[in-house]
């Protein structure tokens, strides 16, 4: 019979020790290892946006992660559109804080677009993605 000591109950770096007490055939032994567990806490992203925009105009988008304290400045927003148009946005300087970030997007030409918000995760929070569509 054996035991596991230092069972991790949260994300982060942990020291774990496995102990085998021995039996009629095998001698007792143990082993220790440092393990890193990432992304234990799930994250849901919300995107607040205008579902219809006008050609040539910019729009403000807010991405938030309700009820978790992720670094809002680490959020990324990507937009794809007609003819493989691709745009990548970083949060507006000074407009990101605990769990949310603001982005200015556009201007765009006429068509249907897909917007994806991404949080890549860390030692505590899991990776998250949210995708919405809008028209110009």
N, C-alpha and C positions, 0 to 999 in steps of 0.2 A: 504494500500500500504506500502511496505517496501523497504529497500535498503541494499546493501552489501557494506561495506567499507573495504578498504585495500585489494582489489582483487589482488592475487599474479600473477605476470607476469614472474616469473623465479623460478628456483629451490631454495631450501633453507628453512629457518624457517621464518614464517610470522605470524603476528597478524591479525586476521580477526574479524570484528564485523558485526553482523546482527542486523538490526533495523526494528522493526514493528511499524508503526506510529499509530496503533489503528484504530478502525472503530466503527460502531454503537453498536457492541456487545462486542468487546474485547478492553482492555486498551492497551496503547502503552507499548512496552517492547523492550529489546535488550539483546544480548548475545555476549560475546567475547570468542575467542578460539585461541590458538596458533596451527598452522598446519605446518607440514614439508612436502614439496613436493620434491621428489627425481627423478633424472633421466629425466629431461625435454629435454635435448639436445641429439639427437640421435648420436650414434657412429658407424662408419663402420670400421672394421678391415681388413687390408691387410696382407697376409702372403707371404713373399718372400722365396722360398725354391727350392731345386733341386727335380724335379719330379721323378728322378731315382737315387738311391744310390747303392753303391757296398756293398756286404756282408762284415761285420766287420769294415766298415768305419764310421767315425762321419761326421756330416754335420752342417753347420751354418745356422740358420733360423732367419730372422728378421720379427717381427710383428710390424705393425705401425697403427696408427689411424690418417689418414691424416686430416689436418685442425682443429684438436681439441687438446687442451693442457692437455690430461689426464696424469696421472703419469705412465710412461712406466714401472716403477719398480713394478707396481701392476698387470701387465699382467701375465697370466699363460698359459703354453703350455702343452697339454696332447696328448699322442700318444697311439693308440691301434693297435694291430696287430694280426697275426695268433695265434690260440690257446689261445685267451683271454689275450695276453700279454698287459700289461699296464705300461706306463711310464709317470711321471709327472715332468715338468721342471720349474724351477724358472729362471728369467733373469740372464744373466752373470753379475757378480759383476762389477760395473763401466761401463757397457754397456747398461744402460737404462737411458732415459731422457724424455723430454716432448714429449709424443705421440709415443714413439717407444722403443723396447727392442730387444736385441740379445740373442739367445739361441744356445747352442751346444747340438745336439741330437745324439743318437746312442751310440755304434754300434748296428746294428740289424741283425737278421738272414733273410734268403730269405722269401719273401712274399709281400702281399699288406697291407698297413698301412693307418690309418686315423689319421690326426693331427687336433686338435681343439685348437684355441687360444680363451681365455676368458678374458674379462674385466668385473668385477662385478659391476661397476657403483659407483656413489657417489651422493652427493646432487645436482650436476649440470648435470652430464652425465649419460645416460642410460646404462644398462647392454648390452653387445654385445658379440657375438660368431661368429667365422668364422671357417669353416671346409674345409679341402682339403685332397686329397689322394696322396700317392706316393708309388712307388715300390722299393724293394730291390732285 
